[in-house]
Amino acid sequence: MDSKKLLAYCLTKPGAFEDYPFGPDPIVVKVASKLFALLSRQSGVDILSLKCNPEYAQILRSHYSGTIIPGYHLNKRHWNTIRLDGKVPEAEIQRLIDHSYDLVYNSLPKRLRSGEKGAAKEAQLG
């Protein structure tokens, strides 16, 4: 799955939007004011960084050694960086995006998780 398709998938999440707080690279995908995905390019390879449960992060790093690594420039315990080199199946990457989004979304204040699709989006504006 290429980075454009991954970005499009991230943006299907309720309230998700892209942001560029660090300049044109990386592309940061947020819900409300919290990021759940970063897309970038490193040494000619697209990379995707996602939030992850710490125990699950370790399992993924062991299973996909060298392809899923501790978060690049992020909290190494709670973030993984995935080299988009074709070694991790597309369905697995989508599950990891879902997992990251859920972790971040569920940490939002209850008023932003009201079930209304616009609530998290409104939070980014206000």
Steps between C-alpha positions, in 0.01 A plus 500: 500500500652832402510804724223683309260211559602484866440872542160464335418211735605704805275784388194269493505497879235725659646843573838420341683775315850558366728764645851628430631635832862420406493624141421294189646181651374304687129495428335483841153350534305609806167455667407811699842639594672162547704324238451133423708459182804655334599432141848584382788387283830376640795383291279467192235288677158619616444452872188509714511564873206391714412499867488150647436321826851443647467122534355464151774729365765256625325204340478680166867600514600139563275362227600761239859552611667781308174605335309611811732689732461726804345834407734723302533828695207393721446330834664163437269320742169620354580549132612274215641600164422272207718491190255480210714255307230238437599267785197587715170400333258779413228356725742498795594864439132594492446318831793691649355830377168403659679413824687831506186700426304314770770561762506872426125542452422318825741727689309812389274673752152351501346814348715442189398134481129579498437270206441792269738483207551875513589526870868411462529713187348798684757456775781563253342832403417618849 
